[in-house]
Amino acid sequence: MQYTDVFVVGTFQEVQQAIAYTLHAAGFEVEWADAFSGKATRGSKGANLVGGALAQYYEMDFQILELPDQSIAVRLFKSTSGWMGGAIGAYKVSKRYNEVVQTVCDLFQSQGRLRGRDPA
């Protein structure tokens, strides 16, 4: 499963709020599994089965990890491949995943909190 780590500084609560805000602003519904992880979804699985690439379903899992150096890693997982919608669907899912990762990085960069990301 593809994932990207975004390394930031700040309090755990600030990072939680920023992630939820960013994913909501990108059109995702956010469900927290616990204080450290959750799932963001956009679209409908059923519509994706019927409409293919025209009705794309996106799913991202995320984790917030406190690191020993007091920084925080936000791990964003690309949880769906998009292949239900064929090659176009897979392309759209990958493109959307990369856009969301960049949006998260841009948010933390604008706040002066971004320390980097892996993979870059």
DSSP file (Angstrom, degrees, kcal/mol; ACC not computed):
  #  RESIDUE AA STRUCTURE BP1 BP2  ACC     N-H-->O    O-->H-N    N-H-->O    O-->H-N    TCO  KAPPA ALPHA  PHI   PSI    X-CA   Y-CA   Z-CA
    1    1 A M              0   0    0      0, 0.0     2,-0.2     0, 0.0    78,-0.1   0.000 360.0 360.0 360.0 129.4    0.0    0.0    0.0
    2    2 A Q        +     0   0    0     76,-0.5    76,-2.8    75,-0.0     2,-0.3  -0.485 360.0 168.0 -73.1 138.4    1.4    3.4   -1.0
    3    3 A Y  E     -A   77   0A   0     74,-0.2     2,-0.4    -2,-0.2    74,-0.2  -0.985  24.1-151.1-147.8 160.6    1.9    5.9    1.7
    4    4 A T  E     -A   76   0A   0     72,-2.1    72,-2.8    -2,-0.3     2,-0.5  -0.999  11.7-145.4-131.4 133.9    3.6    9.3    2.3
    5    5 A D  E     -AB  75 118A   0    113,-3.5   113,-2.7    -2,-0.4     2,-0.5  -0.875   9.9-163.7 -98.2 130.8    4.9   10.6    5.6
    6    6 A V  E     -AB  74 117A   0     68,-2.5    68,-2.9    -2,-0.5     2,-0.5  -0.973  11.1-150.0-113.7 119.5    4.6   14.3    6.2
    7    7 A F  E     +AB  73 116A   0    109,-2.9   108,-3.6    -2,-0.5   109,-1.2  -0.793  26.7 161.5 -98.1 126.6    6.9   15.5    9.1
    8    8 A V  E     -AB  72 114A   0     64,-3.2    64,-3.0    -2,-0.5     2,-0.3  -0.874  32.7-130.7-137.6 165.3    5.7   18.5   11.1
    9    9 A V        +     0   0    0    104,-1.5     2,-0.3    -2,-0.3    62,-0.1  -0.890  57.6  80.2-115.1 153.7    6.1   20.3   14.3
   10   10 A G  S    S-     0   0    0     60,-0.4     2,-0.1    -2,-0.3    -2,-0.1  -0.806  80.9 -48.5 140.2 178.9    3.3   21.4   16.6
   11   11 A T     >  -     0   0    0     -2,-0.3     4,-2.1     1,-0.1     5,-0.2  -0.479  48.7-116.5 -81.7 157.1    1.0   19.9   19.2
   12   12 A F  H  > S+     0   0    0      1,-0.2     4,-2.5     2,-0.2     5,-0.2   0.908 116.5  51.0 -56.7 -44.4   -0.8   16.7   18.6
   13   13 A Q  H  > S+     0   0    0      1,-0.2     4,-2.5     2,-0.2    -1,-0.2   0.881 107.7  52.3 -64.6 -39.4   -4.2   18.4   18.8
   14   14 A E  H  > S+     0   0    0      1,-0.2     4,-2.3     2,-0.2    -1,-0.2   0.909 111.3  47.0 -62.9 -40.7   -3.1   21.1   16.3
   15   15 A V  H  X S+     0   0    0     -4,-2.1     4,-2.5     2,-0.2     5,-0.2   0.910 110.5  52.3 -68.9 -41.4   -2.1   18.4   13.8
   16   16 A Q  H  X S+     0   0    0     -4,-2.5     4,-2.4     1,-0.2     5,-0.2   0.946 112.7  45.2 -55.6 -49.8   -5.3   16.5   14.3
   17   17 A Q  H  X S+     0   0    0     -4,-2.5     4,-2.6     1,-0.2    -2,-0.2   0.899 112.4  50.9 -63.4 -41.6   -7.4   19.6   13.6
   18   18 A A  H  X S+     0   0    0     -4,-2.3     4,-2.6     2,-0.2    -1,-0.2   0.903 111.3  47.6 -64.8 -41.6   -5.3   20.6   10.6
   19   19 A I  H  X S+     0   0    0     -4,-2.5     4,-2.6     2,-0.2     5,-0.3   0.946 113.7  46.8 -64.8 -48.0   -5.6   17.1    9.0
   20   20 A A  H  X S+     0   0    0     -4,-2.4     4,-2.4    -5,-0.2     5,-0.2   0.927 114.6  47.8 -59.7 -44.8   -9.4   17.0    9.6
   21   21 A Y  H  X S+     0   0    0     -4,-2.6     4,-2.7    -5,-0.2    -2,-0.2   0.936 113.0  47.8 -61.1 -48.2   -9.8   20.5    8.2
   22   22 A T  H  X S+     0   0    0     -4,-2.6     4,-1.4     1,-0.2    -2,-0.2   0.914 113.5  46.2 -62.9 -44.8   -7.6   19.8    5.1
   23   23 A L  H  <>S+     0   0    0     -4,-2.6     5,-2.5     2,-0.2    -1,-0.2   0.900 113.4  49.1 -67.5 -39.9   -9.4   16.5    4.3
   24   24 A H  H ><5S+     0   0    0     -4,-2.4     3,-2.0    -5,-0.3    -2,-0.2   0.929 109.5  52.5 -61.7 -44.3  -12.8   18.1    4.8
   25   25 A A  H 3<5S+     0   0    0     -4,-2.7    -1,-0.2     1,-0.3    -2,-0.2   0.794 104.9  56.4 -63.1 -27.5  -11.9   21.0    2.6
   26   26 A A  T 3<5S-     0   0    0     -4,-1.4    -1,-0.3    -5,-0.2    -2,-0.2   0.377 127.5-100.1 -84.6   4.2  -10.8   18.5   -0.1
   27   27 A G  T < 5S+     0   0    0     -3,-2.0     2,-0.3     1,-0.3    16,-0.2   0.604  77.9 135.9  92.1  12.5  -14.3   17.0   -0.1
   28   28 A F      < -     0   0    0     -5,-2.5     2,-0.5    -6,-0.2    -1,-0.3  -0.678  52.8-132.3 -95.2 147.2  -13.6   14.0    2.1
   29   29 A E  E     -C   41   0A   0     12,-3.3    12,-2.3    -2,-0.3     2,-0.5  -0.842  27.7-146.5 -89.3 133.1  -15.7   12.6    4.9
   30   30 A V  E     -C   40   0A   0     -2,-0.5     2,-0.5    10,-0.2    10,-0.2  -0.903  18.0-177.5-111.2 128.0  -13.4   12.0    7.9
   31   31 A E  E     -C   39   0A   0      8,-2.9     8,-2.7    -2,-0.5     2,-0.5  -0.986  17.2-146.0-121.8 120.3  -14.0    9.1   10.4
   32   32 A W  E     -C   38   0A   0     -2,-0.5     6,-0.3     6,-0.2     3,-0.1  -0.741  11.6-170.2 -86.7 128.5  -11.6    8.8   13.3
   33   33 A A  E    S-     0   0A   0      4,-2.1     2,-0.3    -2,-0.5     5,-0.2   0.824  76.9 -30.3 -80.3 -36.2  -10.9    5.2   14.4
   34   34 A D  E >  S-C   37   0A   0      3,-1.7     3,-0.5    -3,-0.1    -1,-0.3  -0.858  86.0 -69.1-160.7-170.0   -9.1    6.5   17.5
   35   35 A A  T 3  S+     0   0    0     -2,-0.3     3,-0.1     1,-0.2   -19,-0.0   0.704 130.1  41.4 -67.2 -18.6   -7.1    9.7   18.4
   36   36 A F  T 3  S+     0   0    0      1,-0.1    28,-2.9    27,-0.1     2,-0.3   0.553 116.8  27.3-108.1 -10.6   -4.2    8.6   16.2
   37   37 A S  E <   +CD  34  63A   0     -3,-0.5    -4,-2.1    26,-0.2    -3,-1.7  -0.975  53.7 147.1-152.9 161.4   -5.8    7.2   13.0
   38   38 A G  E     -CD  32  62A   0     24,-2.1    24,-2.2    -2,-0.3     2,-0.4  -0.951  35.4-100.0-171.9-169.3   -8.8    7.3   10.7
   39   39 A K  E     -CD  31  61A   0     -8,-2.7    -8,-2.9    -2,-0.3     2,-0.5  -0.993  17.4-157.7-136.4 138.7  -10.2    7.1    7.2
   40   40 A A  E     -CD  30  60A   0     20,-3.6    20,-3.0    -2,-0.4     2,-0.3  -0.978  17.8-177.8-117.5 129.3  -11.1    9.7    4.7
   41   41 A T  E     -CD  29  59A   0    -12,-2.3   -12,-3.3    -2,-0.5     2,-0.3  -0.926  12.0-176.0-128.6 152.4  -13.6    8.9    2.0
   42   42 A R  E     + D   0  58A   0     16,-2.3    16,-3.0    -2,-0.3     2,-0.2  -0.970  55.3   5.0-146.8 129.7  -15.1   10.7   -1.0
   43   43 A G  S    S-     0   0    0     -2,-0.3     2,-0.4    14,-0.2    14,-0.2  -0.477  88.1 -65.7  95.0-168.8  -17.7    9.4   -3.4
   44   44 A S     >  -     0   0    0     12,-0.2     4,-2.0    11,-0.2     5,-0.1  -0.983  19.3-150.2-129.0 130.8  -19.6    6.2   -3.4
   45   45 A K  H  > S+     0   0    0     -2,-0.4     4,-2.0     2,-0.2     5,-0.1   0.917 103.1  50.9 -61.7 -42.8  -18.4    2.6   -3.8
   46   46 A G  H  > S+     0   0    0      1,-0.2     4,-1.9     2,-0.2    -1,-0.2   0.923 110.4  47.1 -62.2 -45.7  -21.7    1.6   -5.4
   47   47 A A  H  > S+     0   0    0      1,-0.2     4,-3.9     2,-0.2     5,-0.3   0.862 109.5  55.6 -64.2 -34.6  -21.7    4.5   -7.8
   48   48 A N  H  X S+     0   0    0     -4,-2.0     4,-1.9     2,-0.2    -1,-0.2   0.889 106.0  50.9 -65.3 -38.7  -18.1    3.6   -8.7
   49   49 A L  H  < S+     0   0    0     -4,-2.0    -1,-0.2     2,-0.2    -2,-0.2   0.911 120.5  35.0 -62.5 -41.8  -19.1    0.0   -9.5
   50   50 A V  H  < S+     0   0    0     -4,-1.9    -2,-0.2    -5,-0.1    -3,-0.2   0.920 129.6  31.6 -79.1 -46.1  -21.9    1.3  -11.8
   51   51 A G  H >< S-     0   0    0     -4,-3.9     3,-1.8     1,-0.2    -3,-0.2   0.551  84.7-166.3 -95.0  -8.2  -20.2    4.4  -13.2
   52   52 A G  G >< S-     0   0    0     -4,-1.9     3,-1.3    -5,-0.3    -1,-0.2  -0.344  72.4  -0.6  60.6-132.9  -16.6    3.4  -13.3
   53   53 A A  G >  S+     0   0    0     32,-0.4     3,-0.5     1,-0.3    -1,-0.3   0.691 129.1  65.3 -65.6 -19.9  -14.2    6.3  -13.8
   54   54 A L  G <  S+     0   0    0     -3,-1.8     2,-0.3     1,-0.3    -1,-0.3   0.782 108.4  38.0 -74.5 -25.4  -17.1    8.7  -14.1
   55   55 A A  G <  S-     0   0    0     -3,-1.3    -1,-0.3    -7,-0.2   -11,-0.2  -0.595  88.9-168.2-123.4  68.1  -18.1    8.2  -10.4
   56   56 A Q    <   -     0   0    0     -3,-0.5     2,-0.5    -2,-0.3   -12,-0.2  -0.279  10.3-153.4 -68.7 140.7  -14.8    7.8   -8.7
   57   57 A Y        -     0   0    0    -14,-0.2     2,-0.4   -12,-0.1   -14,-0.2  -0.954  11.8-167.3-111.7 129.7  -14.5    6.6   -5.1
   58   58 A Y  E     +D   42   0A   0    -16,-3.0   -16,-2.3    -2,-0.5     2,-0.4  -0.935   7.7 179.4-119.4 141.2  -11.5    7.7   -3.1
   59   59 A E  E     +D   41   0A   0     -2,-0.4    20,-1.5   -18,-0.2    21,-0.8  -0.981   1.0 177.5-142.9 128.5  -10.3    6.3    0.2
   60   60 A M  E     -DE  40  78A   0    -20,-3.0   -20,-3.6    -2,-0.4     2,-0.3  -0.998  13.2-155.9-130.6 131.3   -7.3    7.4    2.3
   61   61 A D  E     -DE  39  77A   0     16,-0.9    16,-3.2    -2,-0.4     2,-0.3  -0.743  17.7-169.3 -96.0 154.7   -6.3    6.1    5.6
   62   62 A F  E     -DE  38  76A   0    -24,-2.2   -24,-2.1    -2,-0.3     2,-0.3  -0.994  12.6-168.0-145.3 152.3   -4.2    8.3    7.9
   63   63 A Q  E     -DE  37  75A   0     12,-2.0    12,-2.8    -2,-0.3     2,-0.5  -0.981  13.7-147.0-135.4 147.4   -2.2    8.0   11.1
   64   64 A I  E     - E   0  74A   0    -28,-2.9     2,-0.5    -2,-0.3    10,-0.2  -0.978  22.0-169.9-116.0 119.5   -0.6   10.6   13.3
   65   65 A L  E     - E   0  73A   0      8,-3.2     8,-2.9    -2,-0.5     2,-0.5  -0.932  17.2-142.2-116.7 126.1    2.6    9.4   14.9
   66   66 A E  E     - E   0  72A   0     -2,-0.5     6,-0.2     6,-0.2    -2,-0.0  -0.757  25.4-148.7 -84.7 127.4    4.5   11.2   17.7
   67   67 A L    >   -     0   0    0      4,-2.8     3,-1.9    -2,-0.5    -1,-0.0  -0.595  23.1-110.8 -98.9 157.9    8.2   10.8   17.1
   68   68 A P  T 3  S+     0   0    0      0, 0.0    -1,-0.1     0, 0.0     4,-0.0   0.779 115.7  60.4 -57.8 -28.5   11.0   10.6   19.7
   69   69 A D  T 3  S-     0   0    0      1,-0.1     3,-0.1     2,-0.0    -3,-0.0   0.266 121.1-105.6 -85.3  15.3   12.4   14.1   18.7
   70   70 A Q  S <  S+     0   0    0     -3,-1.9   -60,-0.4     1,-0.3     2,-0.1   0.477  86.1 117.7  75.2   5.1    9.0   15.6   19.6
   71   71 A S        -     0   0    0    -62,-0.1    -4,-2.8    -5,-0.0     2,-0.4  -0.410  59.4-126.3 -90.6 177.6    7.9   16.1   16.0
   72   72 A I  E     -AE   8  66A   0    -64,-3.0   -64,-3.2    -6,-0.2     2,-0.5  -0.971   9.2-151.8-129.1 139.6    4.9   14.5   14.4
   73   73 A A  E     -AE   7  65A   0     -8,-2.9    -8,-3.2    -2,-0.4     2,-0.7  -0.950   5.1-157.9-109.3 129.4    4.6   12.3   11.3
   74   74 A V  E     -AE   6  64A   0    -68,-2.9   -68,-2.5    -2,-0.5     2,-0.6  -0.941  12.4-158.7-102.9 115.6    1.3   12.3    9.4
   75   75 A R  E     -AE   5  63A   0    -12,-2.8   -12,-2.0    -2,-0.7     2,-0.5  -0.868   5.6-166.9-101.3 118.2    1.2    9.1    7.4
   76   76 A L  E     -AE   4  62A   0    -72,-2.8   -72,-2.1    -2,-0.6     2,-0.4  -0.924   5.5-160.1-108.3 122.0   -1.3    9.3    4.5
   77   77 A F  E     -AE   3  61A   0    -16,-3.2     2,-1.1    -2,-0.5   -16,-0.9  -0.832  19.7-136.0-103.2 136.1   -2.1    6.0    2.8
   78   78 A K  E     + E   0  60A   0    -76,-2.8   -76,-0.5    -2,-0.4   -18,-0.2  -0.804  31.1 178.9 -85.2 100.3   -3.6    5.6   -0.7
   79   79 A S        +     0   0    0    -20,-1.5     2,-0.4    -2,-1.1   -19,-0.2   0.628  57.3  48.9 -86.8 -15.9   -6.1    2.9    0.3
   80   80 A T        -     0   0    0    -21,-0.8   -21,-0.1     1,-0.1   -22,-0.0  -0.944  60.8-155.3-124.9 148.8   -7.8    2.4   -3.0
   81   81 A S        -     0   0    0     -2,-0.4    13,-0.3   -23,-0.0    12,-0.2   0.762  29.5-135.1 -90.8 -27.7   -6.2    1.7   -6.4
   82   82 A G    >   +     0   0    0     11,-0.1     3,-1.8    10,-0.1     8,-0.3   0.455  65.2 129.1  85.8   0.4   -9.0    3.0   -8.6
   83   83 A W  G >   +     0   0    0      1,-0.3     3,-1.9     6,-0.2     6,-0.1   0.670  56.7  75.4 -67.7 -14.7   -8.8    0.0  -10.9
   84   84 A M  G 3  S+     0   0    0      1,-0.3    -1,-0.3     5,-0.1   -31,-0.1   0.824  99.3  47.1 -61.2 -28.1  -12.6   -0.6  -10.6
   85   85 A G  G <> S-     0   0    0     -3,-1.8     4,-1.2     1,-0.4   -32,-0.4   0.188 118.2-121.2 -95.9  15.5  -12.8    2.4  -12.9
   86   86 A G  H <>  -     0   0    0     -3,-1.9     4,-2.4     1,-0.2    -1,-0.4  -0.267  57.8 -35.9  76.7-166.0  -10.2    1.0  -15.3
   87   87 A A  H  > S+     0   0    0      1,-0.2     4,-2.3     2,-0.2    -1,-0.2   0.862 141.5  52.3 -62.2 -36.9   -6.9    2.8  -16.2
   88   88 A I  H  > S+     0   0    0     -3,-0.4     4,-2.5     2,-0.2    -1,-0.2   0.917 109.7  49.4 -65.9 -41.9   -8.6    6.2  -16.1
   89   89 A G  H  X S+     0   0    0     -4,-1.2     4,-2.3     2,-0.2    -2,-0.2   0.906 110.5  49.7 -62.8 -42.7   -9.9    5.5  -12.6
   90   90 A A  H  X S+     0   0    0     -4,-2.4     4,-2.3    -8,-0.3    -1,-0.2   0.902 111.3  49.8 -63.6 -41.3   -6.5    4.4  -11.4
   91   91 A Y  H  X S+     0   0    0     -4,-2.3     4,-2.7     1,-0.2    -2,-0.2   0.925 110.7  49.7 -61.8 -45.1   -5.0    7.5  -12.8
   92   92 A K  H  X S+     0   0    0     -4,-2.5     4,-2.7     1,-0.2    -2,-0.2   0.901 110.6  49.6 -62.6 -41.4   -7.6    9.7  -11.2
   93   93 A V  H  X S+     0   0    0     -4,-2.3     4,-2.6     2,-0.2    -1,-0.2   0.929 113.2  46.2 -64.3 -45.0   -7.1    8.1   -7.8
   94   94 A S  H  X S+     0   0    0     -4,-2.3     4,-2.3   -13,-0.3    -2,-0.2   0.917 113.8  48.8 -63.4 -42.9   -3.3    8.5   -8.0
   95   95 A K  H  X S+     0   0    0     -4,-2.7     4,-2.1    -5,-0.2    -2,-0.2   0.925 112.8  47.2 -62.8 -44.9   -3.6   12.1   -9.1
   96   96 A R  H  X S+     0   0    0     -4,-2.7     4,-2.5     2,-0.2    -2,-0.2   0.900 110.3  52.9 -65.9 -40.7   -6.1   12.9   -6.3
   97   97 A Y  H  X S+     0   0    0     -4,-2.6     4,-2.5     1,-0.2    -1,-0.2   0.943 110.4  47.3 -58.0 -48.6   -3.9   11.2   -3.7
   98   98 A N  H  X S+     0   0    0     -4,-2.3     4,-2.2     1,-0.2    -1,-0.2   0.866 110.8  52.6 -63.0 -36.5   -0.9   13.3   -4.8
   99   99 A E  H  X S+     0   0    0     -4,-2.1     4,-2.4     2,-0.2    -1,-0.2   0.915 110.1  47.5 -64.4 -43.3   -3.0   16.5   -4.7
  100  100 A V  H  X S+     0   0    0     -4,-2.5     4,-2.5     2,-0.2    -2,-0.2   0.918 111.1  50.7 -66.2 -43.0   -4.2   15.8   -1.2
  101  101 A V  H  X S+     0   0    0     -4,-2.5     4,-2.4     1,-0.2    -1,-0.2   0.928 112.4  47.6 -58.8 -44.5   -0.6   15.0    0.0
  102  102 A Q  H  X S+     0   0    0     -4,-2.2     4,-3.0     1,-0.2    -2,-0.2   0.888 109.9  52.7 -65.1 -38.6    0.5   18.3   -1.6
  103  103 A T  H  X S+     0   0    0     -4,-2.4     4,-2.3     2,-0.2    -1,-0.2   0.910 109.5  48.9 -62.7 -42.5   -2.4   20.2    0.0
  104  104 A V  H  X S+     0   0    0     -4,-2.5     4,-2.1     2,-0.2     5,-0.2   0.931 113.4  47.0 -62.1 -45.6   -1.4   18.8    3.4
  105  105 A C  H  X S+     0   0    0     -4,-2.4     4,-2.7     1,-0.2    -2,-0.2   0.920 111.2  51.5 -61.8 -44.1    2.2   19.8    2.9
  106  106 A D  H  X S+     0   0    0     -4,-3.0     4,-2.6     2,-0.2    -1,-0.2   0.894 108.1  52.4 -60.9 -40.8    1.2   23.3    1.6
  107  107 A L  H  X S+     0   0    0     -4,-2.3     4,-1.2     2,-0.2    -1,-0.2   0.959 113.7  41.5 -60.4 -51.9   -0.9   23.8    4.7
  108  108 A F  H  <>S+     0   0    0     -4,-2.1     5,-3.0     1,-0.2     6,-1.0   0.856 113.7  54.2 -66.5 -34.0    1.9   23.0    7.1
  109  109 A Q  H ><5S+     0   0    0     -4,-2.7     3,-1.4     4,-0.2    -1,-0.2   0.924 106.1  51.9 -63.0 -44.0    4.4   24.9    5.0
  110  110 A S  H 3<5S+     0   0    0     -4,-2.6    -1,-0.2     1,-0.3    -2,-0.2   0.771 111.0  48.7 -64.9 -24.9    2.2   28.0    5.2
  111  111 A Q  T 3<5S-     0   0    0     -4,-1.2    -1,-0.3    -5,-0.2    -2,-0.2   0.444 115.1-116.8 -91.4  -1.7    2.1   27.7    9.0
  112  112 A G  T < 5S+     0   0    0     -3,-1.4    -3,-0.2    -4,-0.3    -2,-0.1   0.747  88.1 108.2  72.7  24.3    5.9   27.3    9.2
  113  113 A R      < +     0   0    0     -5,-3.0  -104,-1.5    -6,-0.2     2,-0.3   0.553  38.8 111.0-108.7 -12.3    5.5   23.7   10.6
  114  114 A L  E     +B    8   0A   0     -6,-1.0  -106,-0.2  -106,-0.2     3,-0.1  -0.490  31.5 172.5 -72.6 128.5    6.6   21.5    7.7
  115  115 A R  E     -     0   0A   0   -108,-3.6     2,-0.3     1,-0.4  -107,-0.2   0.540  58.9 -74.1-107.4 -14.8    9.9   19.7    8.3
  116  116 A G  E     -B    7   0A   0   -109,-1.2  -109,-2.9   -11,-0.0    -1,-0.4  -0.874  40.7-110.1 148.0-178.5    9.7   17.5    5.2
  117  117 A R  E     -B    6   0A   0     -2,-0.3  -111,-0.2  -111,-0.2     3,-0.1  -0.987  21.8-121.4-148.2 155.8    8.1   14.5    3.6
  118  118 A D  E    S+B    5   0A   0   -113,-2.7  -113,-3.5     1,-0.3     2,-0.1  -0.957 101.0  32.0-144.2 121.8    9.0   11.0    2.6
  119  119 A P              0   0    0      0, 0.0    -1,-0.3     0, 0.0     0, 0.0   0.523 360.0 360.0 -73.3 148.7    8.8   10.0   -0.2
  120  120 A A              0   0    0     -3,-0.1    -2,-0.1    -2,-0.1  -116,-0.0   0.459 360.0 360.0 -75.3 360.0    9.6   13.5   -1.4
